[in-house]
Amino acid sequence: MAQVKERKNLPPITNVFLNVTQKCNLKCKYCFVCQQPKEITLDVAKDAARFVAKNALKAGRKPSINFFGGEPMLRFNDIIKPLTLWIRENYGDGFELSLTTNGMLLNEDVMKFFDENNVGMLFSIDGDKETQDINRPRHDGKGSFEQLEPVIDLVLKYHPTMTFRATVDPPTHKNLYKNYMFAVEKGYTNCFFIPNVFHDWSEQELNELDAELDKICDYYIEELKAGRKPCTFNHFEEAVGDIRKIIDLKDGEFRESARNTLGGGRCGIGVGSSGGIGVKGDIYTCQEMVENPDVGDKFKIGNIYDGVDDSRRRAVAEMYDAEEIKCSDESFCEDCPKKRICDGGCCINNFFKYDSLNTIDYVMCWYERKCIEKAYRILSLQKKGELKWV
């Protein structure tokens, strides 16, 4: 294992995903949540807020809670609303609140409440009716789009800069460009499409996905040549940052940003100020591990009543080794442009699939390389003076 600089004092947990329920009103085909009848009580939720606020006060930081699940809106009336009012009464606006939701239970009254109480939102949607109904059905097998469609405009009314956050998964991967344009036509200004790494993608499926990325790249070029800013395709923009890092590399540098700190500073593995809190107050390094008995206990680092065990945080972080990061298909690493700057991507997804924080699924490596190719294509036109991008 590579030598890393010891981080003597790990930061207190001040930003948490609060798991208010393990239940959900959808049955998304790629979901990581173990849907089970586990529910938080209002007393535990208040204790979690006190725990976070106390830590934040000591650290001189702003405390933060994101209501998470399952689908947290299933607990709007008995947890989210009363806890929000209690937090605002006791801590004022110095406490950041948000929720991650599939949107199915949002309505005008709920959105007004969130707006009046300064509660932010992360909203997941995969695309138009065809895609949404296949990817994110209800438990009875029926599609979710019809119920969700009016909510899309409602969310943008209150959050005009909301990100269109979607998972790309066969067979609807062939709709990627159509779904990007669906977001554009609805008025979104920023899109985040990420492939499902738990699907075993075939070569044909990847070729089809590449063709969809080309269509989005063509649209980018068309808009930029016309002097308009395209709806941000997040991975293209991130690719520009990667290209700049690659260009700025000095001889001999190898993953410098990740090698010299515990856990490489990666999220979800215990070295930062974020974590997830379960229904009984257990604390995990990442919200994806909360109440996930198969693998989650390895990432449990304490309890809101007994405190956090930094030795357990370090044990998780020490499983990460920047020099050992590799693609699940190691041959793909040999000529990868990101090899010397690769930080391992989502370490928690890596662990879910490969029991290792350091092994990235091939499709994620492939996707990022393809986005770099598209970004280079656009930048080459900028260099020729045909358009202006970044």
FIRO-946860 format. One record per residue (C-alpha): residue in three letters; x, y, z. Coordinates in nm, 4 decimals, decimal comma. Each point is the difference from the previous one (the first is absolute). Example, Ala and Ser with C-alpha at 12.3 -4.5 7.8 and 13.67 -1.06 7.14 Angstrom:
<recs>
+---------+----------+----------+----------+
: residuo :       px :       py :       pz :
+---------+----------+----------+----------+
:     Ala :   1,2300 :  -0,4500 :   0,7800 :
:     Ser :   0,1370 :   0,3440 :  -0,0660 :
+---------+----------+----------+----------+
</recs>
This chain:
<recs>
+---------+----------+----------+----------+
: residuo :       px :       py :       pz :
+---------+----------+----------+----------+
:     Met :   0,0000 :   0,0000 :   0,0000 :
:     Ala :   0,1216 :   0,3497 :  -0,0833 :
:     Gln :   0,1252 :   0,2217 :   0,2780 :
:     Val :  -0,2365 :   0,2832 :   0,0806 :
:     Lys :   0,0272 :   0,3064 :   0,2177 :
:     Glu :  -0,1740 :  -0,0708 :   0,3273 :
:     Arg :  -0,3056 :   0,2096 :   0,0692 :
:     Lys :   0,0099 :   0,0348 :   0,3775 :
:     Asn :  -0,3410 :   0,1541 :   0,0552 :
:     Leu :  -0,2904 :  -0,1206 :  -0,2085 :
:     Pro :  -0,2729 :   0,2636 :  -0,0327 :
:     Pro :  -0,3205 :  -0,0444 :   0,1998 :
:     Ile :  -0,3114 :  -0,1170 :  -0,1835 :
:     Thr :  -0,1944 :   0,3166 :  -0,0792 :
:     Asn :  -0,1756 :  -0,0854 :  -0,3293 :
:     Val :  -0,2250 :  -0,3043 :  -0,0071 :
:     Phe :  -0,2513 :  -0,1898 :  -0,2082 :
:     Leu :  -0,2736 :  -0,0859 :   0,2486 :
:     Asn :  -0,1693 :  -0,3277 :  -0,0878 :
:     Val :  -0,3621 :   0,0591 :   0,0982 :
:     Thr :  -0,1346 :  -0,3186 :  -0,1603 :
:     Gln :   0,1138 :  -0,3047 :  -0,1921 :
:     Lys :  -0,3311 :  -0,0165 :  -0,1851 :
:     Cys :  -0,0599 :   0,1417 :  -0,3468 :
:     Asn :  -0,2977 :   0,0495 :  -0,2294 :
:     Leu :   0,2080 :  -0,0949 :  -0,3053 :
:     Lys :   0,1924 :  -0,3127 :  -0,0960 :
:     Cys :   0,2827 :   0,1375 :  -0,2121 :
:     Lys :   0,1753 :  -0,2837 :  -0,1802 :
:     Tyr :   0,3504 :   0,1045 :   0,1099 :
:     Cys :  -0,0633 :   0,1256 :   0,3567 :
:     Phe :   0,2568 :  -0,0746 :   0,2723 :
:     Val :  -0,2415 :   0,0505 :   0,2920 :
:     Cys :  -0,1139 :  -0,3066 :   0,1945 :
:     Gln :  -0,3717 :   0,0751 :   0,0163 :
:     Gln :  -0,1128 :  -0,1212 :   0,3406 :
:     Pro :  -0,2414 :   0,1144 :   0,2741 :
:     Lys :   0,2500 :   0,2114 :   0,1914 :
:     Glu :  -0,1143 :   0,3469 :   0,1061 :
:     Ile :   0,1582 :   0,2755 :   0,2063 :
:     Thr :  -0,1881 :   0,1574 :   0,2912 :
:     Leu :  -0,0301 :   0,3741 :   0,0499 :
:     Asp :   0,1967 :  -0,0259 :   0,3251 :
:     Val :   0,2939 :  -0,1687 :  -0,1743 :
:     Ala :  -0,0203 :   0,2533 :  -0,2849 :
:     Lys :   0,0189 :   0,2883 :   0,2497 :
:     Asp :   0,2912 :  -0,1677 :   0,1778 :
:     Ala :   0,1774 :  -0,0309 :  -0,3361 :
:     Ala :  -0,0528 :   0,3716 :  -0,0619 :
:     Arg :   0,1398 :   0,0793 :   0,3463 :
:     Phe :   0,3013 :  -0,2218 :  -0,0682 :
:     Val :   0,0759 :   0,1741 :  -0,3299 :
:     Ala :  -0,0586 :   0,3492 :   0,1449 :
:     Lys :   0,2302 :  -0,0690 :   0,2958 :
:     Asn :   0,2777 :  -0,1236 :  -0,2279 :
:     Ala :  -0,0425 :   0,2960 :  -0,2337 :
:     Leu :   0,0178 :   0,2487 :   0,2883 :
:     Lys :   0,3302 :  -0,1479 :   0,1185 :
:     Ala :   0,1390 :  -0,0021 :  -0,3532 :
:     Gly :  -0,1228 :   0,3494 :  -0,0876 :
:     Arg :  -0,1959 :  -0,1397 :  -0,2943 :
:     Lys :  -0,3578 :   0,0077 :  -0,1240 :
:     Pro :  -0,1925 :  -0,3186 :   0,0850 :
:     Ser :  -0,1834 :  -0,1763 :  -0,2812 :
:     Ile :  -0,2656 :  -0,2711 :  -0,0293 :
:     Asn :  -0,1257 :  -0,1556 :  -0,3220 :
:     Phe :  -0,3194 :  -0,2026 :   0,0488 :
:     Phe :   0,0666 :  -0,3352 :  -0,1653 :
:     Gly :  -0,1496 :  -0,3452 :  -0,0448 :
:     Gly :  -0,1618 :  -0,2028 :  -0,1543 :
:     Glu :  -0,2300 :   0,2810 :  -0,0985 :
:     Pro :   0,0120 :   0,2612 :   0,2778 :
:     Met :  -0,3236 :   0,1674 :  -0,1087 :
:     Leu :  -0,1841 :  -0,3045 :   0,1385 :
:     Arg :   0,0861 :   0,1535 :   0,3397 :
:     Phe :  -0,0801 :   0,3612 :  -0,0858 :
:     Asn :  -0,2851 :   0,0489 :   0,2454 :
:     Asp :   0,1452 :  -0,1777 :   0,3029 :
:     Ile :   0,3759 :   0,0577 :  -0,0398 :
:     Ile :   0,1113 :   0,2528 :  -0,2619 :
:     Lys :  -0,2530 :   0,2738 :   0,0710 :
:     Pro :   0,0118 :  -0,0074 :   0,3829 :
:     Leu :   0,3782 :  -0,0422 :   0,0060 :
:     Thr :   0,0465 :   0,2899 :  -0,2416 :
:     Leu :  -0,2198 :   0,2262 :   0,2126 :
:     Trp :   0,1813 :  -0,1119 :   0,3172 :
:     Ile :   0,3422 :   0,0655 :  -0,1567 :
:     Arg :  -0,1022 :   0,3433 :  -0,1256 :
:     Glu :  -0,1405 :   0,0866 :   0,3447 :
:     Asn :   0,3099 :  -0,1178 :   0,1860 :
:     Tyr :   0,2816 :   0,0687 :  -0,2460 :
:     Gly :  -0,1412 :   0,2492 :  -0,2489 :
:     Asp :   0,1301 :   0,0202 :  -0,3553 :
:     Gly :   0,3505 :  -0,0936 :   0,1130 :
:     Phe :  -0,0903 :  -0,3645 :  -0,0563 :
:     Glu :   0,0018 :  -0,1160 :  -0,3636 :
:     Leu :  -0,2843 :  -0,2327 :  -0,0992 :
:     Ser :  -0,0731 :  -0,1897 :  -0,3225 :
:     Leu :  -0,1500 :  -0,3249 :  -0,1213 :
:     Thr :   0,0637 :  -0,2596 :  -0,2704 :
:     Thr :  -0,3276 :  -0,1020 :  -0,1625 :
:     Asn :  -0,1533 :  -0,1775 :  -0,2964 :
:     Gly :  -0,2587 :   0,2795 :  -0,0108 :
:     Met :  -0,3076 :  -0,2218 :  -0,0028 :
:     Leu :  -0,1526 :   0,1562 :   0,3136 :
:     Leu :   0,0834 :   0,3634 :  -0,0661 :
:     Asn :  -0,2788 :   0,2533 :  -0,0433 :
:     Glu :  -0,0457 :   0,3764 :   0,0194 :
:     Asp :  -0,0601 :   0,0063 :   0,3771 :
:     Val :   0,3080 :  -0,2103 :   0,0678 :
:     Met :   0,2152 :   0,2134 :  -0,2297 :
:     Lys :  -0,1258 :   0,3186 :   0,1694 :
:     Phe :   0,0898 :  -0,1470 :   0,3396 :
:     Phe :   0,3508 :  -0,0864 :  -0,1178 :
:     Asp :   0,0387 :   0,3434 :  -0,1563 :
:     Glu :  -0,1165 :   0,1806 :   0,3148 :
:     Asn :   0,2353 :  -0,2058 :   0,2165 :
:     Asn :   0,3000 :   0,0103 :  -0,2335 :
:     Val :   0,0150 :  -0,3748 :  -0,0683 :
:     Gly :   0,2003 :  -0,0924 :  -0,3096 :
:     Met :  -0,0600 :  -0,2953 :  -0,2261 :
:     Leu :   0,1705 :  -0,2710 :  -0,2043 :
:     Phe :  -0,2506 :  -0,1372 :  -0,2518 :
:     Ser :   0,0555 :  -0,3266 :  -0,1884 :
:     Ile :  -0,1637 :  -0,0635 :  -0,3368 :
:     Asp :   0,1257 :  -0,2162 :  -0,2854 :
:     Gly :  -0,1729 :   0,1527 :  -0,3008 :
:     Asp :  -0,3137 :   0,0043 :  -0,2096 :
:     Lys :  -0,2984 :  -0,2325 :   0,0427 :
:     Glu :   0,1568 :  -0,3034 :  -0,1698 :
:     Thr :   0,3215 :   0,0178 :   0,1993 :
:     Gln :  -0,1535 :   0,0962 :   0,3339 :
:     Asp :  -0,2639 :  -0,2716 :  -0,0125 :
:     Ile :   0,2558 :  -0,2721 :  -0,0793 :
:     Asn :   0,2755 :   0,1143 :   0,2361 :
:     Arg :  -0,2091 :   0,1232 :   0,2917 :
:     Pro :  -0,3299 :  -0,1933 :   0,0257 :
:     Arg :  -0,2324 :  -0,0129 :   0,2968 :
:     His :  -0,0248 :  -0,3159 :   0,2113 :
:     Asp :  -0,3140 :  -0,1037 :  -0,1851 :
:     Gly :   0,1971 :   0,0029 :  -0,3259 :
:     Lys :  -0,1681 :   0,3107 :  -0,1361 :
:     Gly :   0,2042 :   0,2917 :  -0,1292 :
:     Ser :   0,0747 :   0,3070 :   0,2077 :
:     Phe :   0,0182 :   0,2661 :  -0,2715 :
:     Glu :  -0,3674 :   0,0954 :  -0,0139 :
:     Gln :  -0,0017 :   0,0903 :   0,3701 :
:     Leu :   0,3391 :   0,1663 :  -0,0208 :
:     Glu :  -0,0443 :   0,2108 :  -0,3137 :
:     Pro :  -0,1789 :   0,2975 :   0,1633 :
:     Val :   0,2536 :  -0,0058 :   0,2830 :
:     Ile :   0,2870 :   0,0725 :  -0,2414 :
:     Asp :  -0,1296 :   0,3496 :  -0,0765 :
:     Leu :  -0,0819 :   0,0541 :   0,3674 :
:     Val :   0,3543 :  -0,0836 :   0,1088 :
:     Leu :   0,1491 :   0,2341 :  -0,2604 :
:     Lys :  -0,2387 :   0,2752 :   0,1105 :
:     Tyr :   0,1574 :  -0,0036 :   0,3461 :
:     His :   0,3489 :  -0,1186 :  -0,1003 :
:     Pro :   0,0765 :   0,1311 :  -0,3516 :
:     Thr :   0,3621 :  -0,1175 :   0,0198 :
:     Met :  -0,0922 :  -0,3551 :   0,1073 :
:     Thr :   0,2241 :  -0,2708 :  -0,1474 :
:     Phe :  -0,1624 :  -0,2638 :  -0,2205 :
:     Arg :   0,1492 :  -0,3022 :   0,1782 :
:     Ala :  -0,0406 :  -0,3298 :  -0,1854 :
:     Thr :   0,1362 :  -0,3539 :  -0,0087 :
:     Val :   0,0717 :  -0,1520 :  -0,3412 :
:     Asp :  -0,0869 :  -0,3665 :  -0,0276 :
:     Pro :  -0,0883 :  -0,2399 :  -0,2833 :
:     Pro :  -0,2272 :  -0,0209 :  -0,1860 :
:     Thr :  -0,0771 :   0,3725 :   0,0333 :
:     His :   0,3661 :   0,0999 :  -0,0454 :
:     Lys :  -0,0905 :   0,0399 :  -0,3678 :
:     Asn :  -0,2187 :   0,2945 :   0,1066 :
:     Leu :   0,2840 :   0,1992 :   0,1576 :
:     Tyr :  -0,0031 :   0,2821 :  -0,2564 :
:     Lys :  -0,3802 :   0,0064 :  -0,0059 :
:     Asn :  -0,0061 :   0,0251 :   0,3798 :
:     Tyr :   0,2625 :   0,2743 :  -0,0019 :
:     Met :  -0,2169 :   0,1940 :  -0,2446 :
:     Phe :  -0,3048 :  -0,0744 :   0,2158 :
:     Ala :   0,1812 :   0,1734 :   0,2850 :
:     Val :   0,0973 :   0,2907 :  -0,2259 :
:     Glu :  -0,3593 :   0,0462 :  -0,1183 :
:     Lys :  -0,1293 :  -0,0116 :   0,3569 :
:     Gly :   0,2338 :   0,2836 :   0,0919 :
:     Tyr :   0,2815 :  -0,1728 :   0,1853 :
:     Thr :   0,3398 :   0,1704 :  -0,0277 :
:     Asn :   0,2119 :  -0,2812 :   0,1430 :
:     Cys :  -0,0076 :  -0,3778 :  -0,0546 :
:     Phe :   0,1771 :  -0,2816 :   0,1793 :
:     Phe :  -0,0303 :  -0,3370 :  -0,1752 :
:     Ile :   0,1969 :  -0,2872 :   0,1501 :
:     Pro :   0,0114 :  -0,3620 :  -0,1230 :
:     Asn :  -0,1150 :  -0,2804 :   0,2252 :
:     Val :   0,3260 :  -0,1716 :   0,0940 :
:     Phe :  -0,1817 :  -0,3039 :   0,1366 :
:     His :  -0,1222 :  -0,1013 :  -0,3449 :
:     Asp :   0,2360 :  -0,2142 :  -0,2068 :
:     Trp :   0,0103 :   0,2112 :  -0,3139 :
:     Ser :   0,0471 :  -0,1771 :  -0,3320 :
:     Glu :   0,2206 :   0,1368 :  -0,2765 :
:     Gln :  -0,3097 :   0,0734 :  -0,2088 :
:     Glu :  -0,1600 :   0,1950 :   0,2853 :
:     Leu :   0,3155 :   0,2067 :   0,0464 :
:     Asn :   0,0163 :   0,0747 :  -0,3723 :
:     Glu :  -0,3613 :   0,1152 :   0,0155 :
:     Leu :   0,0771 :   0,2176 :   0,3023 :
:     Asp :   0,3010 :   0,1472 :  -0,1804 :
:     Ala :  -0,2248 :   0,0965 :  -0,2911 :
:     Glu :  -0,2299 :   0,1802 :   0,2440 :
:     Leu :   0,2938 :   0,1907 :   0,1484 :
:     Asp :   0,0985 :   0,1018 :  -0,3528 :
:     Lys :  -0,3477 :   0,1452 :  -0,0549 :
:     Ile :   0,0304 :   0,2079 :   0,3171 :
:     Cys :   0,3466 :   0,1112 :  -0,1104 :
:     Asp :  -0,1420 :   0,1048 :  -0,3394 :
:     Tyr :  -0,2708 :   0,1986 :   0,1781 :
:     Tyr :   0,2625 :   0,1693 :   0,2201 :
:     Ile :   0,1944 :   0,1018 :  -0,3101 :
:     Glu :  -0,3116 :   0,1275 :  -0,1770 :
:     Glu :  -0,1018 :   0,2121 :   0,2996 :
:     Leu :   0,3490 :   0,1352 :   0,0655 :
:     Lys :   0,0500 :   0,0938 :  -0,3660 :
:     Ala :  -0,3260 :   0,1936 :   0,0209 :
:     Gly :   0,1307 :   0,1853 :   0,3049 :
:     Arg :  -0,2388 :  -0,1716 :   0,2420 :
:     Lys :   0,0870 :  -0,1809 :   0,3224 :
:     Pro :  -0,1197 :  -0,3620 :  -0,0190 :
:     Cys :  -0,1624 :  -0,1711 :   0,2936 :
:     Thr :   0,2982 :  -0,1218 :   0,1992 :
:     Phe :   0,0775 :  -0,3674 :  -0,0493 :
:     Asn :   0,1909 :  -0,0460 :   0,3227 :
:     His :   0,2453 :  -0,2663 :  -0,1147 :
:     Phe :   0,1116 :   0,2080 :  -0,2989 :
:     Glu :   0,0774 :   0,2886 :   0,2329 :
:     Glu :   0,1818 :  -0,2308 :   0,2425 :
:     Ala :   0,1993 :  -0,1367 :  -0,2929 :
:     Val :   0,1357 :   0,3493 :  -0,0666 :
:     Gly :   0,1282 :   0,0108 :   0,3571 :
:     Asp :   0,1638 :  -0,3389 :  -0,0487 :
:     Ile :   0,1635 :   0,1157 :  -0,3230 :
:     Arg :   0,1461 :   0,3031 :   0,1759 :
:     Lys :   0,1377 :  -0,2177 :   0,2784 :
:     Ile :   0,1561 :  -0,2334 :  -0,2565 :
:     Ile :   0,1593 :   0,2903 :  -0,1875 :
:     Asp :   0,1384 :   0,1503 :   0,3233 :
:     Leu :   0,1581 :  -0,3247 :   0,1212 :
:     Lys :   0,3688 :   0,0175 :   0,0752 :
:     Asp :   0,2392 :  -0,2837 :  -0,0807 :
:     Gly :  -0,0189 :  -0,2718 :   0,2637 :
:     Glu :  -0,3285 :   0,1131 :   0,1516 :
:     Phe :  -0,2404 :  -0,2849 :   0,0659 :
:     Arg :  -0,3364 :   0,0622 :   0,1674 :
:     Glu :   0,1584 :   0,2626 :   0,2218 :
:     Ser :  -0,3332 :   0,1429 :   0,1146 :
:     Ala :  -0,1045 :  -0,3376 :   0,1432 :
:     Arg :   0,3277 :  -0,1555 :   0,1159 :
:     Asn :   0,1013 :   0,2272 :   0,2832 :
:     Thr :  -0,3090 :   0,0128 :   0,2210 :
:     Leu :  -0,1877 :  -0,2643 :   0,1922 :
:     Gly :  -0,2615 :  -0,1524 :  -0,2271 :
:     Gly :   0,1031 :   0,2372 :  -0,2756 :
:     Gly :  -0,2586 :   0,2414 :   0,1363 :
:     Arg :  -0,2686 :  -0,2122 :  -0,1668 :
:     Cys :  -0,3603 :   0,0347 :   0,1099 :
:     Gly :  -0,1859 :  -0,2891 :   0,1568 :
:     Ile :   0,2957 :  -0,1652 :   0,1723 :
:     Gly :   0,0160 :   0,1833 :   0,3286 :
:     Val :   0,2595 :   0,2732 :  -0,0411 :
:     Gly :  -0,2313 :   0,2956 :  -0,0579 :
:     Ser :  -0,2719 :   0,1743 :   0,1978 :
:     Ser :  -0,2859 :  -0,1865 :  -0,1714 :
:     Gly :  -0,1784 :  -0,3206 :   0,0908 :
:     Gly :  -0,3296 :  -0,1827 :   0,0115 :
:     Ile :  -0,2217 :  -0,0578 :   0,3035 :
:     Gly :  -0,2281 :  -0,3013 :   0,0273 :
:     Val :  -0,3406 :  -0,0376 :   0,1583 :
:     Lys :   0,1420 :  -0,0911 :   0,3440 :
:     Gly :   0,2712 :   0,2656 :  -0,0075 :
:     Asp :   0,2861 :  -0,2126 :  -0,1366 :
:     Ile :   0,2535 :   0,2013 :  -0,1995 :
:     Tyr :   0,1514 :  -0,1224 :  -0,3278 :
:     Thr :   0,2707 :   0,1455 :  -0,2203 :
:     Cys :  -0,2412 :   0,0175 :  -0,2959 :
:     Gln :  -0,3778 :   0,0198 :  -0,0383 :
:     Glu :   0,0059 :  -0,2932 :  -0,2435 :
:     Met :   0,1158 :  -0,2264 :   0,2820 :
:     Val :  -0,2734 :   0,1006 :   0,2460 :
:     Glu :  -0,2182 :  -0,2950 :   0,1091 :
:     Asn :   0,1678 :  -0,2138 :  -0,2665 :
:     Pro :   0,0795 :  -0,3126 :   0,1999 :
:     Asp :   0,1939 :  -0,1910 :  -0,2665 :
:     Val :   0,2887 :   0,2461 :  -0,0166 :
:     Gly :  -0,1013 :   0,3057 :   0,2003 :
:     Asp :   0,1233 :  -0,1104 :   0,3422 :
:     Lys :   0,3601 :   0,0257 :  -0,1195 :
:     Phe :  -0,0637 :   0,3709 :  -0,0487 :
:     Lys :  -0,1723 :   0,0623 :   0,3334 :
:     Ile :   0,2073 :   0,2465 :   0,2013 :
:     Gly :  -0,2065 :   0,0725 :   0,3090 :
:     Asn :  -0,3318 :   0,1176 :   0,1344 :
:     Ile :  -0,1473 :   0,3420 :   0,0731 :
:     Tyr :  -0,0326 :  -0,0981 :   0,3676 :
:     Asp :   0,3442 :  -0,1542 :   0,0528 :
:     Gly :   0,1963 :   0,2140 :  -0,2454 :
:     Val :   0,2264 :  -0,0722 :  -0,2958 :
:     Asp :   0,2881 :  -0,2455 :   0,0126 :
:     Asp :   0,2833 :   0,1569 :  -0,2010 :
:     Ser :   0,1922 :  -0,3269 :   0,0007 :
:     Arg :  -0,2827 :  -0,1560 :  -0,2012 :
:     Arg :   0,0028 :   0,2958 :  -0,2383 :
:     Arg :   0,3720 :  -0,0487 :  -0,0529 :
:     Ala :  -0,0464 :  -0,3731 :  -0,0556 :
:     Val :  -0,2417 :   0,0729 :  -0,2839 :
:     Ala :   0,2179 :   0,2735 :  -0,1500 :
:     Glu :   0,3106 :  -0,2176 :   0,0103 :
:     Met :  -0,1663 :  -0,2476 :  -0,2373 :
:     Tyr :   0,0451 :   0,2703 :  -0,2664 :
:     Asp :   0,3342 :   0,0108 :  -0,1786 :
:     Ala :   0,0459 :   0,2460 :  -0,2858 :
:     Glu :   0,2861 :  -0,2012 :  -0,1489 :
:     Glu :  -0,2143 :  -0,3144 :  -0,0126 :
:     Ile :  -0,2934 :   0,1566 :  -0,1856 :
:     Lys :  -0,0827 :  -0,1978 :  -0,3120 :
:     Cys :  -0,2778 :  -0,0710 :  -0,2450 :
:     Ser :  -0,1836 :  -0,3311 :   0,0326 :
:     Asp :   0,1487 :  -0,0671 :  -0,3455 :
:     Glu :   0,3633 :   0,0828 :   0,0803 :
:     Ser :   0,1013 :   0,0057 :  -0,3662 :
:     Phe :  -0,2190 :   0,3105 :  -0,0353 :
:     Cys :   0,2370 :   0,1863 :   0,2362 :
:     Glu :   0,3045 :  -0,0365 :  -0,2235 :
:     Asp :  -0,0701 :   0,2894 :  -0,2375 :
:     Cys :  -0,2607 :   0,1817 :   0,2070 :
:     Pro :   0,0501 :   0,3793 :  -0,0096 :
:     Lys :  -0,1214 :   0,0195 :   0,3614 :
:     Lys :   0,2398 :  -0,2611 :   0,1360 :
:     Arg :   0,2270 :   0,2528 :   0,1736 :
:     Ile :  -0,2846 :   0,2073 :   0,1465 :
:     Cys :  -0,2545 :  -0,2741 :   0,0755 :
:     Asp :  -0,1431 :   0,0203 :   0,3525 :
:     Gly :  -0,2145 :  -0,3127 :  -0,0093 :
:     Gly :  -0,3377 :   0,1577 :  -0,0684 :
:     Cys :  -0,2787 :  -0,1026 :   0,2375 :
:     Cys :   0,1813 :  -0,2226 :   0,2479 :
:     Ile :  -0,3241 :  -0,1225 :   0,1528 :
:     Asn :  -0,1328 :  -0,1257 :  -0,3336 :
:     Asn :   0,3393 :  -0,1642 :  -0,0514 :
:     Phe :  -0,0403 :  -0,1820 :   0,3292 :
:     Phe :  -0,3568 :  -0,1064 :  -0,0710 :
:     Lys :   0,1048 :  -0,1713 :  -0,3219 :
:     Tyr :   0,3588 :  -0,1135 :   0,0633 :
:     Asp :   0,0458 :  -0,0013 :   0,3787 :
:     Ser :   0,2765 :   0,2542 :  -0,0549 :
:     Leu :   0,0112 :   0,3790 :   0,0170 :
:     Asn :   0,2689 :   0,0003 :  -0,2680 :
:     Thr :  -0,1605 :  -0,1916 :  -0,2884 :
:     Ile :  -0,2104 :   0,2113 :  -0,2369 :
:     Asp :  -0,2574 :  -0,1658 :  -0,2197 :
:     Tyr :   0,0972 :  -0,0052 :  -0,3676 :
:     Val :  -0,3098 :   0,1875 :  -0,1176 :
:     Met :   0,0848 :   0,2998 :   0,2190 :
:     Cys :   0,3543 :   0,0129 :  -0,1379 :
:     Trp :  -0,1363 :  -0,0382 :  -0,3517 :
:     Tyr :  -0,2599 :   0,2739 :   0,0514 :
:     Glu :   0,2484 :   0,2537 :   0,1341 :
:     Arg :   0,2456 :  -0,0708 :  -0,2825 :
:     Lys :  -0,2754 :   0,0448 :  -0,2572 :
:     Cys :  -0,0966 :   0,3317 :   0,1575 :
:     Ile :   0,3626 :   0,1112 :  -0,0167 :
:     Glu :   0,0007 :  -0,0899 :  -0,3723 :
:     Lys :  -0,3122 :   0,2136 :  -0,0552 :
:     Ala :   0,1467 :   0,2872 :   0,2010 :
:     Tyr :   0,3212 :  -0,0108 :  -0,2073 :
:     Arg :  -0,2123 :   0,0137 :  -0,3139 :
:     Ile :  -0,1750 :   0,3173 :   0,1178 :
:     Leu :   0,3237 :   0,1571 :   0,1265 :
:     Ser :   0,1687 :  -0,0617 :  -0,3358 :
:     Leu :  -0,2690 :   0,2106 :  -0,1671 :
:     Gln :   0,0493 :   0,2669 :   0,2628 :
:     Lys :   0,3717 :   0,0008 :  -0,0762 :
:     Lys :  -0,0831 :   0,0581 :  -0,3667 :
:     Gly :  -0,2168 :   0,2952 :   0,0999 :
:     Glu :  -0,3239 :  -0,1631 :  -0,1164 :
:     Leu :  -0,1709 :   0,0254 :   0,3387 :
:     Lys :   0,0523 :   0,1097 :   0,3588 :
:     Trp :  -0,0621 :  -0,2457 :   0,2809 :
:     Val :   0,2163 :   0,0260 :   0,3121 :
+---------+----------+----------+----------+
</recs>
